């Protein structure tokens, strides 16, 4: 299992941030705010795997792209980028030495905070 940066997801997040689609509340618990497994299933059924992938900064190129296992480091709720989600992704990426993902998350945070 090799997790790499999902550049399509980074670009998607940038577009959302530039469009103002950001939940800037970082006081909440991201693990409680992120989409549930059932919510993910509904999103995939309605929008497909490519759309699901764009909400995850990490991708396992060795995994089947039509499984949730292929995607990691979620950053939003399928509507908005959540600052708390980006912080969680940056922290976890740093913890597990995924430096490209950590750097991308930091850049997204900077972009979010630029508008504050």
C-alpha atoms as one frame of an Amber mdcrd trajectory, in Angstrom:
protein
   0.000   0.000   0.000   1.562   3.239  -1.193  -0.373   6.411  -0.533   0.408
   9.320  -2.839  -0.938  12.818  -3.318  -4.204  13.002  -5.231  -3.526  16.112
  -7.322  -7.090  16.163  -8.687  -8.357  16.436  -5.106  -5.965  19.286  -4.336
  -7.167  21.218  -7.377 -10.799  20.506  -6.463 -10.203  21.810  -2.935  -8.519
  24.951  -4.281 -11.482  25.629  -6.578 -13.926  25.229  -3.697 -11.876  27.492
  -1.426 -11.643  30.175  -4.104 -15.425  29.930  -4.561 -15.925  30.478  -0.827
 -17.214  26.969  -0.167 -15.436  26.596   3.175 -16.563  25.686   6.668 -14.000
  27.636   8.670 -15.002  26.221  12.043 -11.966  24.375  13.332 -13.276  24.055
  16.883 -15.348  21.002  16.062 -14.296  17.379  16.100 -13.556  16.419  12.492
 -14.071  12.738  13.246 -17.644  13.615  14.258 -18.194  16.089  11.388 -16.846
  14.091   8.456 -19.300  12.131   6.315 -20.505   8.826   7.703 -19.949   5.574
   5.821 -23.625   5.679   4.850 -23.269   9.278   3.643 -20.275   8.239   1.560
 -22.263   5.380   0.029 -25.087   7.736  -0.946 -22.615  10.215  -2.454 -20.894
   7.462  -4.471 -24.245   6.095  -5.695 -25.333   9.565  -6.827 -22.028  10.946
  -8.122 -19.641   8.063  -8.817 -16.143   7.115  -7.761 -14.342   9.913  -9.612
 -16.318  12.531  -7.684 -15.686  10.662  -4.410 -11.951  10.571  -5.106 -11.815
  14.363  -5.421 -12.692  14.696  -1.738  -9.577  12.802  -0.579  -6.002  14.124
  -0.610  -4.516  10.616  -0.548  -4.831   7.871  -3.121  -3.490   4.319  -3.084
  -2.608   3.612  -6.714  -2.330  -0.112  -5.946  -5.888  -0.391  -4.598  -9.003
  -0.882  -6.682 -10.180   2.674  -7.492 -13.780   1.542  -7.073 -13.299   0.908
  -3.345 -13.126   3.274  -0.401  -9.826   1.659   0.562  -8.160   3.497  -2.329
  -8.822   6.929  -0.794  -7.580   8.605   2.376  -7.212  12.004   3.989 -10.739
  13.381   3.456 -11.067  17.147   3.757 -14.743  17.970   3.299 -18.358  16.906
   3.436 -19.047  16.693  -0.341 -20.296  20.294  -0.290 -17.645  22.383   1.472
 -13.992  22.160   2.413 -13.810  21.879   6.197 -10.893  23.654   7.823 -10.989
  21.036  10.597 -10.734  18.294   7.959  -7.723  19.919   6.321  -6.055  20.308
   9.735  -6.728  16.632  10.480  -5.313  15.602   7.096  -2.182  17.692   7.621
  -1.640  16.289  11.104  -2.199  12.659  10.128  -0.085  12.983   6.989   2.768
  14.363   9.088   2.365  11.585  11.637   2.654   8.898   8.948   5.367  10.685
   6.915   3.229  11.410   3.851   5.159  14.608   3.198   3.525  15.518  -0.134
   0.063  15.258   1.391   1.145  17.158   4.500   2.572  19.961   2.350  -0.554
  20.135   0.170  -2.803  20.301   3.244  -0.689  23.121   4.673  -0.995  25.022
   1.384  -4.776  24.551   1.472  -4.875  25.861   5.044  -2.864  28.896   3.980
  -5.345  29.500   1.160  -8.284  29.197   3.572  -6.657  31.526   6.102  -5.709
  34.070   3.457  -9.350  35.055   3.182  -9.834  35.556   6.934
